[in-house]
Amino acid sequence: FWGWDFSGASHLHEIHLRLKAAGMIRRKKWQVLDQLPSLARHVIPLPLSDDSKYKEAEADFLKWLRQDHPQKARRAAKALALTKSTYLKRLAAQLKMPAILEWIETILEEEGKLAVFGVHTDILLAILKAWKGQAVLINGSVRDRDRQAAVHRFGHDPKCRLMVGNIKAAGTGLDGLQRSCSVEAFVELGWTPAEHGQVEGRLHRIGQKGKVKAYYLVGKGSIEERICALLQEKQGAAEEVMDGRKGAVGKRLDLFDKLMKQMAKNGDGK
């Protein structure tokens, strides 16, 4: 009668107790696969190539959209909040692309091979183009048999240094990457912790011999900083429901905490 309250999660411990009473049995990866190497997450703040353009889009989104995409602006007005978030995510990824490419080059010199994951096709293709002939792509347009062929080439061709994948398409049903490399990077963020957990699991799984390093490349001053906080909050709520622990935020996907520490270390935190 009074409507829905979407301000946050509540009664999480009660939900946990009800699930257990209904027969829920939970086993975590570290409990059943204790022989796996460790997994370390690193959040890397990257500068935007045109900070003023991003701030203009964020401050008056519809005005900015009319200048660049007048037809889309009319449709965006009907669902402003969601459309704005989607466009700002994409714009942040585009503006940090020079920094992304520079970072990838540095990591490849150190590690030899790298698996990169993102959301938007144009972002993935820009990375693929920069390493033409040295990279393979796995997204929704790639058929299952071709996906496994791409994984095979990545693992056996010394000239193939980069695997570029869509978070959803390459996040499940893909095996073999763990035998090829132990370093992965997210150049864009999804909306749920589960998406990132699935992608991390492509490398952090049976067959992996080295310590897995997962890098999250976050645009400084962009919506991605807020998404880090959102992912951490969602993870905390999920952990409390599944494990019955209060204050679980940051225990697992503590991206926002890591981001703030890194920015403070670099001298650009607030």
Buried (B, 14 or more C-beta within 10 A) or exposed (E): EEEEEEEEBEEBEEBBEEBEEEEEEEEEEEEEEEEBBEBEBEBBBBEBBEBEBBBBBBEEBBEBBBEEEEEEBEEBEEEEEEBBBBBBBBBBBBBBBEBBBEBBEEBBEEBEBBBBBBBBEEBBBBBBEBBEEEBBBBBEEBEEEEBBEBBBBBBEEEEBBBBBBBBBBBBEEBEBBBBBBBBBBBBBBBBBBBBBBBBBBBBBBEEBEEEBBBBBBBBBBBBBBEBBBBBBBBBBBBBBBBEBBEEBBBBBBBBBBBBBEBBEEEEEEE
